[in-house]
Amino acid sequence: MSASGGTKAIVAALAANLAIAVAKFVAFIFSGSSSMLAESVHSLADSGNQGLLLVGGKRAQREATPQHPFGYGRERYIYAFLVSIVLFTVGGMFALYEGYEKIKHPHELDHWYWPVGVLVFAIIAEVFSFRTAIKESNAIRGEQSWTQFVRHAKAPELPVVLLEDLGALVGLILALGGVGMALATGEGVWDGIGTLCIGVLLILIAIVLAVETKSLLLGEAAGTDAVERISKALVDGETVTGVIHMRTLHLGPDELLVAAKVAVGRDDTAQEIAAAIDAAEARVREAVPIARVIYLEPDIYRAPAVK
């Protein structure tokens, strides 16, 4: 996985979630809090998700084969999409079920200090993980807003970790609120309400992740800035005089396919055109290093007929 894949952020989130999952489950055993059970399953699901992202990054590095001539870069998108499914089913739907059961059959919390202590510990750990994800994202985010970064990032790992960590922090606050209200009122139903809110939150995040990774799976073009740099690099003003049309496609986060029809002079020889095409490919790779697969078709430019 490339540095842009956010391996450091994934590992930090994995370590935090494993520790938090164990702590939450211990708290659930001693207190009987449904919020703690939902949160422990949530953290366990997040740990599995980070494992999926690491596996996807590793498998995407395999060399191209005759059956897959463009390589396996898109495996990172597939595993990111699996993350959204796991988050929806294991995290969100389980929390909704557990919340419903707790509201239907409420009971007071035992040993309240267990869930409160674990939630405070979990918030601290998640803040550390979230801070790491933000730092890694800022290195490549540029001037984009956070919404634009999540929507337009071609490497899926960092947006996934960011949304997971954000959801985990908000979920912990909801769980703490549910436990606090249950303790303050003596009504265990508040614990169930907090659990329901956690379930709704996880499902919403899962839907956002599914929509964004689905777009990547279908195939996205290069960003506007990259397209402009490629277009400028193709034209040398002598043999290649313009770009008739061009298509770009991400084969993976770090690999871009460029296909273009370029305009050449009517009197240019085949040798001159071939040399110009080779030079154009070199300029494109220099301008956009991830443009690794380039197909250029020379053609005589004909201005559209005036009607």
Salt bridges, closest charged atoms under 4 A:
GLU39 OE1 - LYS24 NZ 2.68
GLU39 OE2 - HIS42 ND1 3.51
ASP46 OD2 - HIS42 NE2 3.01
GLU75 OE1 - ARG59 NE 3.10
GLU75 OE2 - ARG62 NH2 2.03
GLU157 OE2 - ARG76 NE 2.80
ASP191 OD2 - LYS102 NZ 2.84
GLU220 OE1 - LYS154 NZ 2.59
ASP225 OD2 - ARG229 NH2 3.02
ASP254 OD2 - ARG76 NH1 3.05
GLU281 OE1 - ARG285 NH1 3.80
GLU297 OE2 - LYS261 NZ 3.83
ASP299 OD2 - LYS261 NZ 3.58
ASP299 OD1 - ARG302 NH1 3.98
